[in-house]
């Protein structure tokens, strides 16, 4: 018997094109782009997969409702963070599904969840193509009362070397906001003025506390370069602020994940919230992301 939680965990796999991870090499010189891995196995900018329609997971409200209000629709968009990617023997409940449960409880409404996030290295450019051209995405978003989005790190940092590749980081910092703005514009057009609760997350720093240096210098067992963490923390804070600026300018609520995962100063390890790859959230991480999103409420939607 397939439970709702099991079905939820399988949705990203049903929608994604999954590929095996390739290992990173060891080098004593400046690292290649693979040294700063994307959130998913494929390189950023890879062609979008063919996405087939999948039945939504329907989450009934917890407790009685005040009326027979129509079912709400929640659509999750993004990379392998909402896609619940990463190497694990136990299927994970994506934060997208958990947000659906929280919305159902908060609004007293049945919520149908469709998680379109994929574990294929998609970046903001790839997601924009899907939202513009893929019929499954467009139909789902046209009906979406709630939308969650986590996107951008694969094409912001995934293509860049460190150190000494500043133009690459700058290009990503410029292109991701434009793509995110276009994605949000597409959602607005598809929704045709209907109330929509859009929540866009930032990213946490997964490098702090990582037991290997990902071959940035020498061998993976060598210490991290002392210059890397300050560089990456500052770059990530700028990137996250940019994401928030775009979200807020488009009427969406930006949900910061840096503080929940890394602490008020953004300098604490998120190890307890991550899988063994020290990149993707474990179940505790997904639970925390969902709780953080739910804490923003679901305006402009209201209880019936």
Secondary structure, DSSP 8 states (H G I E B T S, - for coil): ---HHHHHHHHHHHHS-----------SSS--GGGS--SSSS-TT-----------EEE--SS--SS----EEEEEEESTTTTT-S--SS----HHHHHHHHHHHHHTS-EEEEE---SS---HHHHHHHHHH-HHHHHHHHT-SEEEEE--HHHHTTT--SSS-HHHHHHHHHHHHHHHHHHHHHHHHHHTT---EEEEE-----STT-SS-TTSSS-TTS---HHHHHHHHHHHHHHHHHHHHHHHHTT-EEE--HHHHHTTTT-S--GGGB-TTSSSB-HHHHHHHHHHHHTT--TT----
